[in-house]
Amino acid sequence: ALGLDGVIGFYGLLNPARSGKAGNRPSLVERGSEIKVPVLGLFGGADDHIPTVDIEQFDERLEAAAVPHEIITYPGAPHSFFDRKFEEYADASADAWARLLDFLDRLSVAAA
C-alpha cells in the first residue's frame, strides 16, 4: 500500500503491452480491481495510445470492484491534449482541470 487517498490519471497508459513498453509495468486493465482508492481518469477520445476498449475495460473493472471512480473521455482530444495541445483543446483542458480540482477537494474533505 502506498498510503494514497486517491489517484488521478491524465491519459495514463492502461495496457503497457500495447505500446511495447510493458517492462515491469502492470496493466491497469487487468489489475484495476486491485485499486482501493478513488480514481479520476481523464482520457482523450482520439488518443492513439489508449484505445477506447481499454478505457471501457478499466471502468468496468473499477465498477465491479466498487471502487469510487470517474472516467471521463473527451471526444476528439488526442494524447497529451492537456499539456501539449492545451490551446487547441482549451474546453476539454478547462473541464479536466475543474474536475481535477473538484476531485482533490473531495479527497481533502474525506481525509479531514
Sine and cosine of phi, psi and omega as CSV:
sin_phi,cos_phi,sin_psi,cos_psi,sin_omega,cos_omega
0.00,0.00,0.67,-0.74,-0.04,-1.00
-1.00,-0.09,-0.11,0.99,-0.01,-1.00
0.96,0.28,0.46,0.89,0.00,-1.00
-1.00,0.06,0.53,-0.85,0.09,-1.00
-1.00,0.02,-0.34,0.94,-0.02,-1.00
-0.05,-1.00,0.15,-0.99,0.04,-1.00
-0.69,-0.72,0.56,-0.83,0.05,-1.00
-0.82,-0.57,0.78,-0.63,0.05,-1.00
-0.88,-0.48,0.87,-0.49,0.14,-0.99
-0.99,-0.11,0.95,-0.32,-0.01,-1.00
0.64,0.77,0.76,0.65,0.04,-1.00
-0.97,0.26,0.66,-0.75,0.01,-1.00
-0.91,0.42,0.89,-0.45,-0.08,-1.00
-1.00,0.06,-0.45,0.90,-0.02,-1.00
-0.70,-0.72,1.00,0.08,-0.08,-1.00
-0.83,0.56,-0.42,0.91,0.00,-1.00
-0.89,0.46,-0.48,0.88,0.02,-1.00
-0.89,0.45,-0.51,0.86,-0.07,-1.00
-0.99,-0.12,-0.05,1.00,-0.07,-1.00
0.97,0.23,0.24,0.97,-0.03,-1.00
-0.92,-0.39,0.46,0.89,-0.10,-1.00
-0.88,0.48,-0.81,0.58,-0.05,-1.00
0.75,0.66,-0.81,-0.58,0.06,-1.00
-0.97,-0.26,0.28,0.96,0.02,-1.00
-0.98,0.19,0.78,-0.62,-0.01,-1.00
-0.96,0.26,0.44,-0.90,0.12,-0.99
-1.00,0.08,0.89,-0.46,0.04,-1.00
-0.95,0.33,-0.37,0.93,0.09,-1.00
-0.89,0.45,-0.69,0.73,-0.02,-1.00
-0.98,0.18,-0.53,0.85,-0.14,-0.99
-0.93,-0.37,0.21,0.98,-0.02,-1.00
-0.84,0.55,-0.52,0.85,-0.02,-1.00
-0.95,0.33,-0.19,0.98,0.02,-1.00
-1.00,0.08,-0.18,0.98,-0.01,-1.00
-0.95,0.31,0.68,-0.74,-0.08,-1.00
-0.86,-0.51,0.10,0.99,-0.01,-1.00
-0.83,-0.56,0.35,-0.94,0.03,-1.00
-0.83,0.55,0.55,-0.84,-0.06,-1.00
-0.79,-0.61,0.71,-0.71,0.21,-0.98
-0.88,-0.47,0.88,-0.48,0.03,-1.00
-0.90,-0.43,0.81,-0.59,-0.05,-1.00
-0.86,-0.51,0.87,-0.49,-0.13,-0.99
-0.74,-0.67,0.50,-0.87,0.12,-0.99
-1.00,0.03,0.73,-0.68,-0.01,-1.00
-0.93,0.36,-0.33,0.94,0.03,-1.00
-0.93,-0.36,0.46,0.89,0.00,-1.00
-0.97,0.23,0.91,-0.41,-0.03,-1.00
-0.98,0.17,-0.03,1.00,0.06,-1.00
-1.00,-0.06,-0.41,0.91,-0.10,-0.99
-0.77,-0.63,0.99,-0.16,-0.01,-1.00
-0.91,0.42,0.52,-0.85,0.03,-1.00
-0.81,0.58,-0.60,0.80,-0.01,-1.00
-0.88,0.48,-0.60,0.80,0.04,-1.00
-0.92,0.39,-0.67,0.75,0.02,-1.00
-0.89,0.46,-0.71,0.71,0.00,-1.00
-0.90,0.44,-0.68,0.74,0.00,-1.00
-0.92,0.40,-0.64,0.77,0.05,-1.00
-0.87,0.49,-0.73,0.68,0.04,-1.00
-0.85,0.53,-0.71,0.71,0.01,-1.00
-0.89,0.46,-0.65,0.76,0.00,-1.00
-0.92,0.40,-0.66,0.75,0.05,-1.00
-0.90,0.44,-0.67,0.74,0.02,-1.00
-0.88,0.48,-0.73,0.68,-0.02,-1.00
-0.89,0.46,-0.52,0.85,-0.01,-1.00
-1.00,0.00,0.07,1.00,0.00,-1.00
0.85,0.52,0.57,0.82,0.07,-1.00
-0.99,0.13,0.82,-0.57,0.07,-1.00
-0.87,0.49,0.80,-0.60,-0.06,-1.00
-0.39,-0.92,0.37,-0.93,0.11,-0.99
-0.66,-0.75,0.88,-0.48,0.02,-1.00
-0.92,-0.39,0.87,-0.49,-0.05,-1.00
-0.88,-0.48,0.76,-0.65,0.08,-1.00
-0.87,-0.49,0.81,-0.59,-0.01,-1.00
-1.00,-0.10,0.95,-0.31,-0.03,-1.00
-0.82,0.57,0.73,-0.68,0.07,-1.00
0.99,0.14,-0.21,0.98,-0.02,-1.00
-0.99,0.15,0.70,-0.72,-0.01,-1.00
-1.00,0.03,0.03,-1.00,0.15,-0.99
-0.85,0.52,0.62,-0.78,0.00,-1.00
0.91,0.42,0.47,0.88,0.00,-1.00
-0.88,0.47,-0.50,0.87,-0.09,-1.00
-0.99,0.13,-0.64,0.77,-0.09,-1.00
-0.99,-0.13,-0.62,0.78,-0.08,-1.00
-0.99,-0.16,-0.32,0.95,-0.06,-1.00
-0.75,-0.67,0.56,0.83,-0.09,-1.00
-0.80,0.60,-0.74,0.67,-0.06,-1.00
-0.91,0.42,-0.63,0.78,-0.01,-1.00
-0.94,0.35,-0.52,0.85,-0.03,-1.00
-0.88,-0.47,0.73,0.68,-0.08,-1.00
-0.86,0.51,-0.65,0.76,-0.01,-1.00
-0.91,0.42,-0.73,0.68,0.03,-1.00
-0.90,0.44,-0.66,0.75,-0.01,-1.00
-0.90,0.43,-0.68,0.73,0.02,-1.00
-0.89,0.45,-0.67,0.74,0.03,-1.00
-0.91,0.43,-0.69,0.73,0.01,-1.00
-0.88,0.47,-0.67,0.74,0.00,-1.00
-0.90,0.43,-0.69,0.73,0.03,-1.00
-0.88,0.47,-0.66,0.75,0.02,-1.00
-0.91,0.42,-0.64,0.77,0.03,-1.00
-0.88,0.47,-0.75,0.66,0.00,-1.00
-0.89,0.46,-0.66,0.75,0.03,-1.00
-0.89,0.45,-0.69,0.73,0.02,-1.00
-0.87,0.50,-0.72,0.69,0.01,-1.00
-0.89,0.45,-0.64,0.77,0.06,-1.00
-0.87,0.49,-0.71,0.71,0.00,-1.00
-0.90,0.44,-0.62,0.79,0.04,-1.00
-0.91,0.42,-0.66,0.75,-0.03,-1.00
-0.92,0.38,-0.57,0.82,0.06,-1.00
-0.92,0.38,-0.69,0.73,-0.02,-1.00
-0.92,0.40,-0.54,0.84,-0.04,-1.00
-0.98,0.18,-0.34,0.94,-0.06,-1.00
-0.96,0.27,0.00,0.00,0.00,0.00
